[in-house]
Every structure is written in C-alpha cells, then in structure tokens.
Amino acid sequence: MARPQRSRRQSDAARPQQQDSMVRHVAVDYGTTKLHGCFRIGAADQAPKDEDIIDLEFDGQAAAVPQKLAFDDEGRFYWGWQVERMLARKELRHDQVIEHLKLLFYPRSLEDSLFARTARDRLDELDPAWLGCSEDATLEVKKVALLALHLRVILERVEAYVVDSIKFKLEVDEESARSMAKKVFISVPGMWLPPGNRSMLKAAEWAGLKSNEVELIFEPQAAAGFWAHSIKLHGRTQYRRGDRMILLDAGGGTSDLVTYELQQNSSTGPELQLKAVGTALGGLCGSEYVNQCFLSWLEDQLQTVHGMSTADAAIALGFSRAQFNATAKQCFEDIKQKASSPSTLWPQEFRVRGPENTIEFLLDETEVAAFSKPVIENNIALVNQLLDDRVRAVVVVGGFAQSEQFMLELKAAFAHKKIDIQRGARTPTGFVHAVARGGLLKYHQSARRSLASDDCFFLSEEQDFAPEKHPDLALVSIERPSRRRAATMIPNKALIGKDPHDPVHYLAKSRVRTILPATDREPVRHYWQQRTVEPHEKTLALQIYWSRDARPEHSPIMVAGTDDTLKDGIEKWGPPLFVELPDLGSLGFIAEPQSHGTSAVYFIAYRVILRWTPERISVRWEMAKPKYTKKALNNAFAYESERLLPGNDLGAEHVIVLLEEDEIAEENFNPTPRE
C-alpha cells in the first residue's frame, strides 16, 4: 500500500489526550464481485467530514479489489489483484479460483445461480485442512472458514495501512498506534436473513475480531446515508419532509431496495435524516446475472451451431472448462464496455482463442442488449413493488448503476410517474464507495436495534415414527374403511427409514425440536436429546436452525427425499457449535454391539440449555454421565409428553459440561444491523 500523507504537526501535550479519545473506524464493503474500503480516525460520536474519510489502497490502488480467491497445489492462499496477476502469468489455473463466495450465503442461491453452484463445487474440491477444517466439514462450515480466512488477510493489510496513517497523523510510535481502539464495519445485503448475517459475524470472530470491535451495516442503508449526506453538495432536486425515495443498491450479485422517508427538507444538507419505512426487498439480479444470461446463451449456441457442449468446446480449444468460461466471460465484458460508446461499430466479434483452436461469433447491438433485459426487468419489478404516491425519487448505487442501458430503461419504465431516477451522488474527495463511505459518514447517528423477539430457533431430531406426529410420512392402510375394518396409518416406506441400530423401529429424520419459540419465551429452557457416537469420533457438532416464524413441532426440516435441501423459510444459524468429545470409554461408557452387522456404538444423552434475554441468547451443552444416561433419556421422553415433574431433572453433579456457554446472538454482536 502507498504511504499516507503526513498531517500538520501537533504539540506533544495535545497528542496523548487526543489519542485517548480517538478510534480507528474501518468500513469494508464486502461485495459479490468487488471489495471496497475506507477509514477515518476520530472520536466515536464525532460527526465526520468528507475529508476525514480516506480510501483504503490495496496494491497501490484505491479502486475496487476483485473478489477472487485461490489456492495453489500446495495450499497457499491468494486473493484480489494477486490472483489476477498470477492468472495472467499462468502461475494459477482458472479451476483453482473461487469467485462469488458471497452468493453461498443467500437463501436458495444454489437453485437460482450458476455462479453460486460453481463456487460451491470449487469449495468442495478444496482440501479442508487448507481452511483449518476437519475432513468431514460441511459446506456450511467451509464457506464460513474461507470467508474468515479472506477477512483475516484483508484486515491484516488494512491494519498495516491504517497504523501507518495514525503514526503520521498523530506522530506516535508503532505500539501506540496499534493499541488505539478500533471499530470495523462490514457490509451485508439488505435481503440477507439473520442467519446469513450471523455467518458474517462468525467469520469476523474466526478472523480475530472481538465482539466489541465489529458491527454489520446494511448496504442499502449505508448507501442511503451517503446520498443524504451529499444531497446538498451536488445541487440535487430539492425534496420536502415526508417525501420518500427508494434506494436501489444494484451490485454485482444482488439488488437491494429500501424505501426511506425524509425527516426534514433536503435543504438541511448533510444533516438530513432518513427513516426506513415498509419492507425491504431484494433479488439475485445484479450485474453478474447479465453474464450468466450470456453464458447460458453461449451454451445453447455452441450446441446449435457446432453441435458441442461447453465441455467439448473447452477441450477443442485446449482449455479446461473453467478457463473457457472465464475467457468467454472476459470477452463478453469487453464487448459490454464497447456497447456504452456511441462510436462502437456493430456487429462485434466474440472470439475465444485457445492454444489449439478458436471459436468465433458475431454479436449485434440488439443481442448484447437482450442479455441485460431480463435482469433489468427483475429490477424494475422490485421497484414497482415499493412504489406509492409519496415516492419522489429512485436513487441507484452499485456497479450496475454504471450501465447506461440499465439507467435508460429505468427512466423509461417510470417516466409516466414523474419520478426522479438518479445515480447516487459523488463525494468531493475520494472514490464513490457509497456503502463504505456512507457507513462511516452516518453510522454514529443510527439507532441500535434490539434482538428480534418473534423468530424461532430449533434443533434437528431423529424421532420414532408416530403417524399422529409425522403425517407426512404415513399412508392409509385401508382405502375404504368399514365398521369392521378401520383405517389405520402405516409408515410410507418410500420416505422413511429403519433405525440401523434397532430395525424394529422406523425413524422420522430431521424433525423440528423447538428450543426458542417465536412467542411465550422463557428466560431458561432446556431439552434432552440422544445420539449414537462411533468410537472413533473426536468431536460433536450441534447445528441450530432458524425461522422467521414458528414451525410446527415434529415437522420436517428438509425437503422430502433429500438430506441437505432445507424447506422454504428454514435456514441454518451459521455453522454448527463444535465441542471436543471426551474419551467416553475412560468415563465408563460402554460401546454396545448392534444387530445386522453394524459396529458397536456409544449411546449418549445430552442437554441443551438455552438462556434468553432481550439482549442476548446463549447455549450451554451438557452430557449425562454414564450412570445417569438412562434417566436422562427417560427425561427426554417426559419432556416430550410434558410429564417431567419439577426437580426431577439431573443436577450439576450428574452431567459433564461440553460447552460452558456460547452466545448465539448478542445485542453487541447483533445479526440485525442498526436502523
């Protein structure tokens, strides 16, 4: 990074006092395709000026950093511009590069996005040890681990740059500069659900940030703050108190929309206050989906014209499939850039040249525009959902806002409404990093939110099949019952499996066991569950699930016939909680041989204790000692049927503590950003 400029010299007496009140504020706009950042040094409650905010430089460039991550064959990690340079020098292969990691944190992205599926496949191919994960780590764990690794190297680079700036500005030594309090703001999309935000916070924690050092900012909210701050500086249309504007943050991966109401006339200038109203919307319709439309068209075109698949085309050119897609995408990007110039001659030649062959197509202006059409229409549909009579403007920020076609079609779509369609304002100094700058300009004025109190947390449980509890797994045994032959419910063997350790029983797998309901919350609740443990297992994992609304008890968590596809409305609450498993044999547990050739296993019972207050939610995890395992399992049944007598549960002397206490949500580490 380039060295910051030295500020005017201060007196020795003033420096220590000033430093004590100073905080280094860093904002990281973690986008789908680009990374931006900026920082300021000042008091936490101080209203900054534009010139107080300095753009972060990465590799000497203050422009956006490409969100490209890679591991070489030895497991060495690279990111950003370094990946670009190594690809150009052929020191990395395209199939070693992971892009669009952020898409993996969006609900249903694997169903809707080719790029998300590609990122998942690349992540699956990585050696888990490179991420610090166990061999059996799930996608949920690996994606958070990779995000944490990326955040760690970003923050290390930022730390060096900001500390250098502090040393020059305040004229202090390295130790004093590094000891200054810090606050890191990380952006998340407005359309993310709390579990996605929880994953970002968990990654920040794994990257080394403490709970009081990090806070999330909603991308559209920060961008709206940037617009409000700069509205008077740039002679924008004047708005009155009560007018509404829609902030459309159209980035690389998603578009996020929030309606804001002006609390004063816009002549107030930088102190203008905005209030979010209504429901935020969003969709997977950022600028990268124009490229996805093109790649889908290219796949069809190759089949139609050349009679080959994308994989065949790659082989014919002497490329890997990953290199073919990357090269094709870059060729199309070049044509898109030319399309914005009125002097461009059409048609344009699309050419992918490989070491062994070349594939060429001609693309005319209408065809190029057509790839953007469905993505732009999705954005227009989202804006239409938020329109009302008080909306005076749609302010567009993000990478897609740079597309002339996008802006022209937005203006045409709403011309009859007399709504001002405008790009987000520029700043007098620095680059137009609307989210990062808006976060630092306005976040000292944002009100802290309490934790949500109407969402629902639950565990997954394998339950003995019971028709009345699991009607989705049952069949009517007699189609036409009579007085002599009553209808009964039997297991649907196509959807249900037998217990491998007790073949007489049928199991209903992945069933809801609520641990924190959406209503009637109690300060302390606890639940017993049982589990079989193989003798070789060294860790236990506890996955917590989340839903915005209450889920029926005993209902399925997964889509029927799948092991990993969550039902609509259900999300994993970040990665699982992990604990080291003690040596069960030395504790007195006995591995019990099972029938039908299965291996001997330990049967354990554990208790999940959940403590809730409006400010925090925490989990404690305990395992019954072998002597009390049977009683614990009886208690689990008693809880289920509400027949456990008060005071009849196991005491502290009867259990082994697996996890002392883990905060799964806390107001200072809040998965719901401020408002």
N, C-alpha and C positions, 0 to 999 in steps of 0.2 A: 504494500500500500504506500501511496505517496505520504510524505510528512506534512502534517497540518501546519498552517501558518502561525507564527508566534504572535500572541496578542500583546497589547501595551503593558509595560512593566508595572507591577503593583508594589506597594510598600510591604516590607517584611511584617509589620504589625497587622496589616489587613488580611494577609494571606491565610493564617491559621484559622481565624474566626470565620472567614468566608468559606474556607474549605469544609468546616464542620457542618455548615448548613447546605452544602452542595450535594446533589445527587446526579449521577450519570444516568440519563434516560436514553434507552436504545429502543428503537422500533424496527421490527423485522416484518416486512410484508412477504409472507411465505406463499407465493403464488403457485399455480399449477405448472406454468412454463417459465416463469421469471421470478427472481428474487430481488427485492429492493430493500434498502435500509437507510436510516439516518439516526442522528443522535443529537442531544443537547446536554449541556452541563448547567444546572441551576437548581434552585430550591424546588421541592416537590409541589408546593402550592403556588408557585410563581407562574404568571401568565407569560409564556414566551413570545418573542417577536420572530418574524420570519428569518431575520438574520442570525438568530440564536441557533437555528437548526442547520446542521451540517450533514451533507450527503455522505454516506459511507462509500469508500472506494475499495473495490476488490480487484486485485491485479492491476492497480493504477487506473481503473475505470470506474466512474461513478454511475454509469448506466446499469441497466438491469443485468443480473447474472443468470445465465441459462440454468434451468433446473435439471441438470444431467448428472447422474451419479454412476460410478463404475467401480468394479473390482477387477484387477488383473488376475492372471492364473495363479499367482502366489497369495492372493487375498489382500493386496494393498488397495487402499481406498482412494478414489479421486473424485473431484466434484467441480462443477462450474466451468469456467474458461479452460481449466487444465484438461478436462475431458475433451473439449473441442480441439485443443492443440494436439493432444495425443492421437485423436482420431485422424486428424489431418496428416500426422507423421506416421500413421499406421502402427502406432505403439499400443493401440487398443482396437479391439474388434467391436463392431456395432452390436453384436449379440452379448457383449459384456456391459452394455449401457442400460441403465434403468431411467426412464423418463416417466412423468405423470404419476409419481408416487402419491401425490396428494389425492388423486382420484380414488384410491383404495379406501379412503376414509368417508366417502359419500355413500349413503344408503342406496342399494340397488345399482351401483355403478358397474358392477361386473356384468349385469344383464344388458346395460344400455351402451357401454363404451368399449370399443375395440382397444383403445389405449389403456384402459384400466385392466383389461384381460391380459394384455401384453406385459404390463408392469407386474401383474401377479405371477405370470409364467416365469419372468426373469427372476423374481424374488424366490420362487420355488426352486430354481436351479442353483441358487447360491448355497455355499457351504454354511450351515447355521453357525459354525464356530467363528466365521468371519464377523458375525453380528453379535457374538457373545451369547448365543442361544444354544440350547440343548438340541440333540439330533431330532427329537420328536416335536420341536417347536411348531406351533400352528401359524397360519398366515397372520392371525390377529397379533401374535407376539412378534413375528419377524418384521412386520411393517412398522410397528412402533419402535422396535430396536433400530431399524435402518433410519427412521426419522430422527431418533435420538442421536445416532452417530453423525448424521448430517448437521443437526443443530449444534452438536458439540464442536465440530470443526468451524462452523460459521462463527460461533461465539468466541472461539479462540482467536480467530482472525480479527473480529470486531474488538475484542478486549485489547489486543496489541495496538490497534489504531486509536481507540478512544483514550487509552492510558497515555499514549504519546501526546495526544491533544491536551490532556489535563496537565501534563508536565510542562508544556509550553504556555498554556493559558494561565495557570496558577503558579507556575515556577516552583514546583515541588519535585521531590525525588521520586524514583520508581515505586518504592514501598508505600509512600503516602498516596500516590496516585491510584495504586491498586487497592488500597484499603478504603477508598471512597465508596459510600453506599451506591448500589445500582438498582435500577428497575428496568426490566426487559419486557416490552410489549410485543406479543406475537399475534399476527392477524389470523382470523378464521372466517370462513364464509358465513354470511347470514343464514344460509339454508342448511348449514350443518345442524344436526341434532346434538343434544348434550353429550351422548357417547362419543361422537367424533371429537368434540372439544375436550372431553376427558382424555382421549388418546393423545391429543396435542400436549396437554398438561403433563401427562405421564412421561411423554418423550422429553419434555423440558426438564422434568425431575431426573430422568435417567441421564440426561446430558450434563447434570451437575448444578442446576439452578435450584435454589431453595424456594419454598412456597411464598415467602415474602419478597422474592426478587422477580417474580414473573406474573404477568397478567395477560389475559386474552383481550383482543379488541376485535369487534365485528368489523369486517371490511367495509360494508356499505355505510356503517355509522361513522367510521373514521373518515371515509371519503366525503360524506355529507358535512362533517366538521370542517374539512379542508375547504369545501365550497363556501360554507357560511363565513369562514374567516376571510376569504379573499373576495367576497362578492362586491364590496365597495371599492376595492383596489382596482378593479378592472372595468368599471362602468357598466356592469350588467343591468338588465331590466330591473326596475325597482318593484319590489313586492311589498304587500301590506301584511300586517299582523292578521293571522287566520288563514292566509293563503297556504296552499300545500304544494309541495314539489315531490316528485318521485325520483329517488336516486337509483339509477341503473348502473350497477358495477358489473360491466361486461368484460370479464377477464379471459384468460386462455382456456380454462376448464369450465367455468360456470358463469352464469349471470345471476346476481343477487339484486333484489328490488325491495326497497323500503320506502314508505310514504312518510314525509316529515311535514310538520306544521310550523310555520314561523310564529315565534312568540313575541316578536317586535317587528316594526317596519324594517325593511332591509337597509334603510339609511343609517341604521345603528352601526353598520360596518362590522369590523372584526369581532365585536362583542355580541353579534346576532346569535340568539338562542333558537335551537330547533328541538321539536319534540316528536318522537316516533309515534305514529298512530296506525291503527289497524294491524293486519297480519303481514309479516314479511313473506316474500315469495322467492323462489329460485328454481333454476333448472340447469341441467347439463347441456348448455347451449352457448358456450364460449367460443372464441375464435378457432380453437383447435378442432372443433367439430366440423368446420369447413374442410379442413384437411382430411378428416375421417370420411366425409362425403366424397371427396375426390378419390381417396384410396379405394373406397367401395366401387366407385365408377371404374377406376383403373382395373380392378379385379374382373369386372364384367367385360370390359373392353378387351382385355387380354384373351379371355375365353372366346369372345365373339370373333375377333379379328384374327388371332393367332392360334386359337384352339389350345391354349395352355393355361394352367393355373399360375398364381403368383409364385409358388414354389418352383414350378417348371421354368418360369421366366428368369428367376434368380439363378438357377443352375445354368441356363443358356448363356447368361451374361458372365458367369464365373463369380457370382456373388453368393453370400449367404442370404437367406430371406430377410434377415434383419437389416443387412446392408442395402438390399434392394429397396425395402420400404423407406429407409432413411434417405437414400439418394433420390427416390421418386418424390418424397415429401419436400426435399430441399429444392428440387427442380420446380415444383408447383409453387413453392413460396416465392421463388424468383419471378415467376410469371404473375403472381398476385401483386407483387410490388410494381411491376411494369403496368399493370392494369389501372393503377391510380393516376397514371400520367396520360394527359390528352394526346401527347405526341406518339404514343405507342402504336406501332403498325400491327394490324391483325391480318391473318391468324398468327399466333405464336407457336413456335416449335417446342414441343415437350420431348426431351431426349434424355434417356438414361443410357450412358455409355459404360460398359464393363470391360474388363480385360480381354474378353473373348467375343463379345458381340455388342450390338446396340439396338435399343428399342426406341422407336420414334412415333409420335402422334402430332397432329396439328390441332390446336385448340383455338377456337374463335372467342370473341369477347362475350358472346351470349352464353357459351358453355361455361366459361370461367365464372360468370356472374351466377349461373344456375347452382353452382356448388354452395354458394353462400345463402341462397334463397331459403331453404328450409330452416336454417339456423336463425336467420333474421326473422322469419315468420314466427318462430318459437319465442323470440324476444318480444315481438310486437304483441303476441297473445298474452304474455305475462304482464306487460304494461297495461293492456286493456282490462285485466282483472282488477287492477288497482285504481283505475280512473274513477273520479267523481267530479261533481260540478266545481269543487274548490281547487282542483289541481291546476296550477298555472304553468308548471314547467316540468320537463323531464331532463334531468342532468345526467349525462352519460360519462362515466370514467372507465378506466381499464384499457387493456390493449386493444379490444375490439372497437373502442371509440375512435381509434386512428383510421379505421376503414371508411373511406368516402362513401362507398356503396351502402354500408350499414347506416351511416348518418342520413344520407339522402332518402333511403327507404323509410327510416323512422319519421322523418319530417313529412314525407308524402302520406304516410299512414294516418297521421294526426293533424294534417293541415286543416281539415274541416272543423277541428275542435279549438283552433286558435290557441294551441299550447306551444310554449316556447321550448324547442328541442335544442339543447346546447351541450357542448363538451364542458367538462369540469375546468375550472379556471386554472390559469398558470400562477406560479409564485414568482415574486420579484427576484428571488435568489434561488439558485439550485435547480434541480431537475423536477419534473412533475411527478413526484412519487406521492400521489394523492392519499393513499392509505397510510403509509408510514408517516408522512408529514401531518396528516390530519390527526393521527393518534397522539402525536406529541403536542400539537397546537391546542387541542381541545380536551384532552382526556382529564386534565385537572378539574374540569367543570362537570364531568359525568358523575351521575349518582350511582353508588354501589347497589347492586341487586342482592337481595337475599336468595338463598337456595329455593328452588321450586318446591312446592309442598303438595302438588297434585299429580306427580308422576309415580311410577310404580317400579319397584326393584324385586327381582325374584331369582331363584336358583333353578337349575335343571335337575330333574329327579327321575330315576327309573322306578316305576311303581308297579306293583302286582296288578295285573289286568282285572278290572271290575267294570262290567257293562254300564252300570249307572254313572261311573266316573269318567269312562272313556267311550262314549257312544260312537265317536268317530272310528273306533277300531272294532266295532261289533256288527254282527249280522243277525237278522231274524232267522231263527232255525226253522220255523214253520211259516210258510207264506199265508196260509188260510187257517188261522186257529179256530177251534170249535170249543164247545163246553168240555169236551173230553181231552182235547189237545190244545193246551195253552201255548201261546207264542213265548219263546224264550230268546234271550240274546246270547250269542256264542262269539268267540274270537274270530275276526276276519284274518285268516292265516296268511293272506297276501300282504297284510300291512303290519303284522305283529310277529314278534319272535319269541322263542322259548328262552328261558333263563338257562345259560350254559352250565351253571353250577347246580341247577335244580330243575331238570327237564319237565317236571310235573307242572310247573308254573309258566304262565305266559307273562311277558313284560310289556308294559306301555312305556316306551322310551322317551326321553327328553320332554318331560312334563313340567308344567309351571308349579313351582312351590314359592309362594309369595313370602318375602321377608320384610318388605316395607310397602304397605298398601298405599293406594292413592288417597284414601281417606281414613279417618279414625286411627291416626298414628299414635303410637305409644312410645315413651322415652326409651324403653328397653324391650326387645323381643328376642327370643332365641328358639332355635329349631334344631332338632336332631336329624341326621341323615346317616345311612350306612353305605359302605363301599367295600369292594374287594380289592386287595392290593397284592400284586405279584411280588414274590420275594426279592426280585432284582430291582424293584422300583426304589428310587432315592428321593424323589420329590413328590409332593401333592400339589395339585392345582385346583383352584376354586374359581369358576367363571361366574360372574354376576351378570344378569341380563336386566335390560331396562325397557320400559314402555311409557309413552306419554300418558296413557290411560290404564285403568285396571284391566287385568287379563283374567279370564275365568280360571279358577283353581282347577288343576289337573288337565287343562287344555294343552294341546301340543305347542312346542316352541318352534319346531322345524316343519317345513312343508312335507306333506305325506310322501313317503318313498325316498326321502333324501336324508343325509346325515349332517349336512352343513348349510342348507339353504333356510334362512330364518323366515318365519311368516311375517307378512306385512305388519309394520308397526313395532316389531321387536328388534332390538339391537344389543350387541354385546357392550357391556360397560367397560370399554377399554380392554386391555389384556387381562388375563387371569391373575389372581393372587397366588403366589408361589411360596411354599414352605419346604424346608429340609425335613425329610421324613426320618424320625429316629429309628434305630435298629430295633425292629419290632420283636425279633426273636429274643434279644437280650432283655427286653422289657417283660417277657413272659407270654407274649402272643404265640399261638401255635398255628402253623400252616396246616390247613385241613385239606386232605386229598378229596378231589371231586370225582364224580362219575363221568362215564363216557370219555375217558382219556384226557380230560382237562387237567392242567397242572394244579398242584396244591397252592392255595391262596390264603392270605390272612383276611379275616372279616374284622373290620373296624367300625366304630361308631364315632361320629364327631358332631360337635355342637357349634353352630354359627350364632354368635351373639351380636345383635345389631343395636347400636345406640344412636338415637336420633334427637337432635335439637334443631331449631330453625337455622342455626349457624353451621352445623356440621353433622356428617353421618360417618360412623366408624364401624368397623367389623373386628370382632375378636373370634379366634378359631381355637377350639379345644377338642381333644380326643379323649374318649373314656379309657381308663386303664383296663387291662385285660379282664380283671376280676369283675368289672362293672359294665362290660360291653353288653351283656345280655339285658341288664336292667336299662341301659341307655336305649337299646333297640325297642324294648317294651315301652319306654317313654316316648320314643318316636311315634309308635302306634297310638299311644294315649293322646299325644298332641293332635294327631290326625283326627281322632274321633272325639277330641275335647273332653277326655275323661281323666287327664292327669290332675291329681289332687295337688293343691298348693303345698309347697315344702317337700314334695316327694321327688324332686329332681336331684341330680348328682351335685355334690358340693365341690369346692375347690380342691379338696384332698383326693377326689376320685378321678381327676382328669389330668391330662398332660397338655400344657399350653403349646400350641403350634404357632400361633401368631398373636403376639401381645395385643396389638391394636393397630389397625390400618385405616386411615381416613380415606374413604372412597369419594367423599365430597366435603369441601370446606369453603366457607364464605371467602376466605383469603386466597383460596386456590379453586376459584369458582368456575365450573364449566359453563355458566351462563354469564357472558360479559356484561359490563355496565350499560346503563341506558342514559 
